[in-house]
Amino acid sequence: MPRFPKRELEIQELAHRMVQGYTDNPAIFTNADIAGVQAVLTDYETKKDEQDEKQAVAEIATGQKDIALHAMEVKMRDQLKQSDVDVGANKDNLDLIGWGPRATPTPGTPPGQVRMLESVMQGTGTLKLDWKCPEAGIGGPVRTYKIQRRVATGEGTFGPWEQAGIAFETEVFLSGQPQGIQMEYQVVGVNAAGEGVASNTIDVVL
């Protein structure tokens, strides 16, 4: 007995072969619902095309955002250097622009809060997230990132946070995620001293 395929492309291919086989052999498959199989296949391929278009738009938007972020960082760094010259020996005045002297983190300090978590790509049971590391000088260094997920259990309520993955960089691609239900994701920085403050949460329905 053949096994029903698990990979998306193989399921799509089987649907096409079923429609073709039923159409070519009506005397054998007398009860075949050709129209029904064709309808769900067409609906899937329409949704798949829409998904591909949205993924392309998301990739372009992410690239544009990264370019804008880089330009902002360059401008800010240049201005901070100038401000450092402006205040001269009065370095405490840099506090006025949020750039004052900062305490050096100790090895026994958990990481600071992960920043700017966002979803940059979504697919069938798949999700790509990226984020920014904790602000420099706040908390200890991050050794790994823990990605957490919780599932809606009712209107406005969610179950407990569960680990959905780990990452060593500031992005992750998750597969095998639940589909058709509301979820929330967050990211936590971890080091030997423990867990830091969780990032912002994002709502996701795959």
C-alpha positions as CSV (number, residue, x, y, z in Angstrom):
1,M,0.0,0.0,0.0
2,P,1.6,3.3,-1.0
3,R,2.1,5.9,1.6
4,F,0.5,9.3,1.4
5,P,3.4,11.9,0.7
6,K,4.4,14.3,3.4
7,R,6.3,16.9,1.3
8,E,4.3,19.7,-0.1
9,L,5.6,19.4,-3.7
10,E,4.9,15.6,-3.7
11,I,1.3,16.2,-2.5
12,Q,0.8,18.7,-5.3
13,E,2.3,16.3,-7.8
14,L,0.0,13.4,-6.6
15,A,-3.1,15.7,-6.9
16,H,-2.2,16.4,-10.6
17,R,-1.7,12.8,-11.3
18,M,-5.0,11.9,-9.7
19,V,-6.9,14.4,-11.8
20,Q,-5.2,13.2,-14.9
21,G,-5.7,9.5,-14.1
22,Y,-9.4,9.9,-13.2
23,T,-10.0,12.0,-16.4
24,D,-8.3,9.5,-18.7
25,N,-9.9,6.4,-17.1
26,P,-13.5,7.1,-16.3
27,A,-14.6,3.5,-16.8
28,I,-12.2,2.3,-14.1
29,F,-12.7,5.0,-11.5
30,T,-16.5,5.3,-11.8
31,N,-17.0,7.2,-8.5
32,A,-14.0,9.6,-8.8
33,D,-14.8,13.2,-7.8
34,I,-12.7,14.8,-10.5
35,A,-14.2,18.2,-10.0
36,G,-13.7,18.1,-6.2
37,V,-10.0,17.1,-6.4
38,Q,-9.5,19.7,-9.1
39,A,-11.2,22.4,-7.0
40,V,-9.0,21.8,-3.9
41,L,-5.9,21.6,-6.1
42,T,-6.7,24.9,-7.8
43,D,-7.4,26.6,-4.5
44,Y,-4.1,25.4,-3.1
45,E,-2.1,26.6,-6.1
46,T,-3.9,30.0,-6.0
47,K,-2.9,30.4,-2.3
48,K,0.6,29.2,-3.0
49,D,1.0,31.8,-5.7
50,E,-0.3,34.5,-3.3
51,Q,2.2,33.2,-0.6
52,D,5.1,33.4,-3.0
53,E,4.2,37.0,-4.0
54,K,3.9,38.0,-0.3
55,Q,7.3,36.4,0.5
56,A,8.9,38.3,-2.3
57,V,7.4,41.5,-1.1
58,A,8.6,40.7,2.5
59,E,12.1,40.0,1.3
60,I,12.2,43.4,-0.5
61,A,10.8,45.2,2.5
62,T,13.3,43.6,4.8
63,G,16.2,44.6,2.5
64,Q,15.0,48.2,2.4
65,K,14.6,48.2,6.1
66,D,18.1,46.9,6.6
67,I,19.5,49.6,4.3
68,A,17.6,52.3,6.2
69,L,18.9,50.9,9.5
70,H,22.5,50.9,8.3
71,A,22.1,54.5,7.1
72,M,20.7,55.5,10.5
73,E,23.6,53.8,12.3
74,V,26.2,55.5,10.2
75,K,24.6,58.9,10.8
76,M,24.2,58.3,14.6
77,R,27.8,57.1,15.0
78,D,29.1,60.2,13.2
79,Q,27.0,62.5,15.3
80,L,28.0,60.8,18.5
81,K,31.7,61.2,17.7
82,Q,31.0,64.9,17.1
83,S,29.0,65.2,20.3
84,D,31.9,63.6,22.2
85,V,34.1,66.4,20.9
86,D,31.5,69.0,21.7
87,V,31.3,68.1,25.4
88,G,35.1,68.0,25.9
89,A,36.0,66.9,29.4
90,N,32.4,67.1,30.5
91,K,31.5,63.6,29.5
92,D,28.5,63.4,31.9
93,N,26.7,65.8,29.5
94,L,26.5,62.9,27.1
95,D,23.8,61.5,29.4
96,L,21.5,64.2,27.9
97,I,21.4,62.3,24.6
98,G,21.4,58.8,26.1
99,W,25.1,58.3,25.5
100,G,26.6,58.6,29.0
101,P,29.3,56.3,30.5
102,R,27.9,52.9,31.1
103,A,28.8,50.3,33.7
104,T,30.9,47.4,32.4
105,P,28.8,44.2,32.6
106,T,30.1,41.5,34.8
107,P,30.4,37.8,33.7
108,G,27.7,36.9,36.3
109,T,25.0,39.2,34.7
110,P,22.2,37.8,32.6
111,P,21.7,39.4,29.1
112,G,19.6,42.5,28.6
113,Q,16.4,42.6,26.7
114,V,16.3,41.3,23.1
115,R,15.1,44.1,20.8
116,M,12.9,44.5,17.8
117,L,11.6,41.0,17.2
118,E,9.8,40.7,13.9
119,S,8.5,38.1,11.5
120,V,10.2,38.5,8.1
121,M,8.8,35.5,6.3
122,Q,5.9,33.1,6.8
123,G,4.9,29.9,5.0
124,T,3.0,26.6,5.5
125,G,4.1,25.7,9.0
126,T,7.3,27.8,8.6
127,L,8.4,31.0,10.1
128,K,11.5,33.2,9.8
129,L,12.2,35.6,12.7
130,D,14.9,38.2,13.2
131,W,15.7,40.5,16.1
132,K,18.4,42.8,17.5
133,C,20.7,41.9,20.3
134,P,20.4,43.6,23.7
135,E,21.6,47.1,23.9
136,A,25.4,47.4,24.4
137,G,26.5,47.8,28.0
138,I,23.2,46.5,29.4
139,G,23.5,43.0,30.9
140,G,26.0,40.3,30.2
141,P,26.9,38.9,26.8
142,V,24.4,36.6,25.0
143,R,25.6,33.0,24.5
144,T,22.5,31.7,22.8
145,Y,18.9,32.8,22.1
146,K,15.9,30.9,23.1
147,I,12.8,31.2,20.9
148,Q,9.5,30.7,22.8
149,R,6.0,30.2,21.5
150,R,2.6,30.0,23.2
151,V,-0.8,29.1,21.6
152,A,-4.1,30.8,22.0
153,T,-6.5,28.7,24.2
154,G,-9.5,31.1,24.0
155,E,-10.4,34.7,23.3
156,G,-7.6,36.7,24.7
157,T,-6.0,33.8,26.6
158,F,-2.9,31.8,25.9
159,G,-1.2,28.6,27.2
160,P,2.2,28.6,28.8
161,W,5.4,29.6,26.9
162,E,7.2,26.6,25.3
163,Q,10.5,26.5,23.6
164,A,10.2,26.5,19.8
165,G,13.9,26.6,18.9
166,I,17.3,28.1,19.7
167,A,19.7,30.3,17.7
168,F,23.2,31.5,18.0
169,E,22.7,34.5,15.6
170,T,19.9,37.1,15.6
171,E,17.7,35.2,13.2
172,V,16.1,31.8,13.0
173,F,14.0,29.7,10.5
174,L,11.4,27.5,12.2
175,S,9.6,24.6,10.5
176,G,6.9,22.3,11.6
177,Q,5.0,25.1,13.4
178,P,1.3,24.7,14.2
179,Q,-1.1,26.0,11.5
180,G,-4.4,27.7,11.5
181,I,-4.2,28.9,15.1
182,Q,-3.2,32.1,16.8
183,M,0.2,32.1,18.4
184,E,2.6,34.5,20.1
185,Y,6.4,34.3,19.8
186,Q,9.2,35.9,21.9
187,V,13.0,35.6,22.1
188,V,15.1,35.5,25.3
189,G,18.9,35.9,25.5
190,V,20.7,33.3,27.7
191,N,24.1,33.0,29.2
192,A,25.7,31.2,32.1
193,A,24.1,33.6,34.6
194,G,20.6,32.8,33.4
195,E,17.9,34.3,31.1
196,G,17.5,37.9,30.2
197,V,14.4,39.9,29.7
198,A,12.1,38.6,26.9
199,S,11.7,40.6,23.7
200,N,8.5,42.1,22.5
201,T,5.9,39.5,21.4
202,I,4.6,39.1,17.9
203,D,1.2,37.6,16.8
204,V,1.4,34.9,14.2
205,V,-1.1,32.7,12.3
206,L,0.4,30.3,9.8
